[in-house]
Amino acid sequence: MKNAKPIRKSSSRITDIVEQYPKDRQSLIPILQDIQDRFGYLSEQALDRLGGMINMSTNEIYGVATFYTQFRFSPPGEHNVRVCQGTACHVRGGQQILREFQHRLGIDAGQTTSDGKFDLERVACVGCCALAPVVAVDGKVHAQVTAKKVPALLSQYTGNKDTAKT
């Protein structure tokens, strides 16, 4: 999420979100979704603040949030790279493409580069099987990607022709 905002300046925004829901356990997931939509991730400060507002411990909230893969606990990168690992993409080299992104970016799936430029996700299916293998960057689907095309694909988002880690 490109417009992620610092949590420390957001206590009133979290309050605004929580006030839209009944203050009970059944509201936890939609509240977490709204907080993540607003700030790009769930910070420790946001979870602490939320716990005090809905009478749950931070540990309980964290336990629920970590169960679901939709929630992230660190700020997102400027560019979100999603590498499809669905059946069609898998049989056409999806795993090699993911490994190449990991090598080039110097991170594993689920992480963000230290400069905050990219985060990398391994996803079960992008829904473009006829175009396999696919990679989605910031929601834009790139079709028939190969490991050899990864450097050129990354350079579209960095402006640097040599995004390669060798």
Sequence and secondary structure as in RCSB ss.txt:
>XXXX:A:sequence
MKNAKPIRKSSSRITDIVEQYPKDRQSLIPILQDIQDRFGYLSEQALDRLGGMINMSTNEIYGVATFYTQFRFSP
PGEHNVRVCQGTACHVRGGQQILREFQHRLGIDAGQTTSDGKFDLERVACVGCCALAPVVAVDGKVHAQVTAKKV
PALLSQYTGNKDTAKT
>XXXX:A:secstr
 TT   GGG HHHHHHHHTTS SSGGGHHHHHHHHHHHHSS  HHHHHHHHHHHT  HHHHHHHHHHSTT  SS 
  SEEEEEE SHHHHHTTHHHHHHHHHHHHT  TT B TTSSEEEEEES  S GGG S EEETTEEE S  GGGH
HHHHHHHHS S     
